[in-house]
Amino acid sequence: MAKKRFIVELGTGIDLHGEDVTKAACRAVDNAISKSCLCGLVEILGLQNLEDVHVDILVASPRPEQVDLNQVEETVPIGQKTARAVEGGMTAEGLCVPQFAPECDQIVVANAAITVSIDQ
């Protein structure tokens, strides 16, 4: 069965203190999914079970090899999920606040593209 895209949504996530690329990636996914309502899946297409959708998660991070993709997938509440991380995002000069994380003075920014597809 071929997959057909229903929606592609983009998001940005930031970790201000701690340089945690997984935290930034999860926040980017949260940002993307918070901007879309999938009512057309139910009301127009008649989909009975939202677990049947395919959710492809692409995150761009300054250190993609350090992104915990299992945590990123857990951010999405529905569907059959796949996640991958690629080089991208951004780092910017921040401020080290030892109470939040020692020896971290970079802001980490991640981007996410969430694609929801259905079988047709």
Secondary structure as a PSIPRED ss2 file (coil, helix, strand):
# PSIPRED VFORMAT (PSIPRED V4.0)

   1 M C   1.000  0.000  0.000
   2 A C   1.000  0.000  0.000
   3 K E   0.000  0.000  1.000
   4 K E   0.000  0.000  1.000
   5 R E   0.000  0.000  1.000
   6 F E   0.000  0.000  1.000
   7 I E   0.000  0.000  1.000
   8 V E   0.000  0.000  1.000
   9 E E   0.000  0.000  1.000
  10 L E   0.000  0.000  1.000
  11 G E   0.000  0.000  1.000
  12 T E   0.000  0.000  1.000
  13 G E   0.000  0.000  1.000
  14 I E   0.000  0.000  1.000
  15 D E   0.000  0.000  1.000
  16 L C   1.000  0.000  0.000
  17 H C   1.000  0.000  0.000
  18 G C   1.000  0.000  0.000
  19 E C   1.000  0.000  0.000
  20 D C   1.000  0.000  0.000
  21 V H   0.000  1.000  0.000
  22 T H   0.000  1.000  0.000
  23 K H   0.000  1.000  0.000
  24 A H   0.000  1.000  0.000
  25 A H   0.000  1.000  0.000
  26 C H   0.000  1.000  0.000
  27 R H   0.000  1.000  0.000
  28 A H   0.000  1.000  0.000
  29 V H   0.000  1.000  0.000
  30 D H   0.000  1.000  0.000
  31 N H   0.000  1.000  0.000
  32 A H   0.000  1.000  0.000
  33 I H   0.000  1.000  0.000
  34 S C   1.000  0.000  0.000
  35 K C   1.000  0.000  0.000
  36 S C   1.000  0.000  0.000
  37 C C   1.000  0.000  0.000
  38 L C   1.000  0.000  0.000
  39 C H   0.000  1.000  0.000
  40 G H   0.000  1.000  0.000
  41 L H   0.000  1.000  0.000
  42 V H   0.000  1.000  0.000
  43 E H   0.000  1.000  0.000
  44 I C   1.000  0.000  0.000
  45 L C   1.000  0.000  0.000
  46 G C   1.000  0.000  0.000
  47 L C   1.000  0.000  0.000
  48 Q C   1.000  0.000  0.000
  49 N C   1.000  0.000  0.000
  50 L H   0.000  1.000  0.000
  51 E H   0.000  1.000  0.000
  52 D H   0.000  1.000  0.000
  53 V C   1.000  0.000  0.000
  54 H E   0.000  0.000  1.000
  55 V E   0.000  0.000  1.000
  56 D E   0.000  0.000  1.000
  57 I E   0.000  0.000  1.000
  58 L E   0.000  0.000  1.000
  59 V E   0.000  0.000  1.000
  60 A E   0.000  0.000  1.000
  61 S E   0.000  0.000  1.000
  62 P C   1.000  0.000  0.000
  63 R C   1.000  0.000  0.000
  64 P H   0.000  1.000  0.000
  65 E H   0.000  1.000  0.000
  66 Q H   0.000  1.000  0.000
  67 V C   1.000  0.000  0.000
  68 D C   1.000  0.000  0.000
  69 L H   0.000  1.000  0.000
  70 N H   0.000  1.000  0.000
  71 Q H   0.000  1.000  0.000
  72 V H   0.000  1.000  0.000
  73 E H   0.000  1.000  0.000
  74 E H   0.000  1.000  0.000
  75 T C   1.000  0.000  0.000
  76 V C   1.000  0.000  0.000
  77 P C   1.000  0.000  0.000
  78 I C   1.000  0.000  0.000
  79 G C   1.000  0.000  0.000
  80 Q E   0.000  0.000  1.000
  81 K E   0.000  0.000  1.000
  82 T E   0.000  0.000  1.000
  83 A E   0.000  0.000  1.000
  84 R E   0.000  0.000  1.000
  85 A E   0.000  0.000  1.000
  86 V E   0.000  0.000  1.000
  87 E E   0.000  0.000  1.000
  88 G C   1.000  0.000  0.000
  89 G C   1.000  0.000  0.000
  90 M E   0.000  0.000  1.000
  91 T E   0.000  0.000  1.000
  92 A E   0.000  0.000  1.000
  93 E E   0.000  0.000  1.000
  94 G C   1.000  0.000  0.000
  95 L C   1.000  0.000  0.000
  96 C C   1.000  0.000  0.000
  97 V C   1.000  0.000  0.000
  98 P C   1.000  0.000  0.000
  99 Q C   1.000  0.000  0.000
 100 F C   1.000  0.000  0.000
 101 A C   1.000  0.000  0.000
 102 P C   1.000  0.000  0.000
 103 E C   1.000  0.000  0.000
 104 C C   1.000  0.000  0.000
 105 D C   1.000  0.000  0.000
 106 Q E   0.000  0.000  1.000
 107 I E   0.000  0.000  1.000
 108 V E   0.000  0.000  1.000
 109 V E   0.000  0.000  1.000
 110 A E   0.000  0.000  1.000
 111 N E   0.000  0.000  1.000
 112 A E   0.000  0.000  1.000
 113 A E   0.000  0.000  1.000
 114 I E   0.000  0.000  1.000
 115 T E   0.000  0.000  1.000
 116 V E   0.000  0.000  1.000
 117 S E   0.000  0.000  1.000
 118 I E   0.000  0.000  1.000
 119 D E   0.000  0.000  1.000
 120 Q C   1.000  0.000  0.000
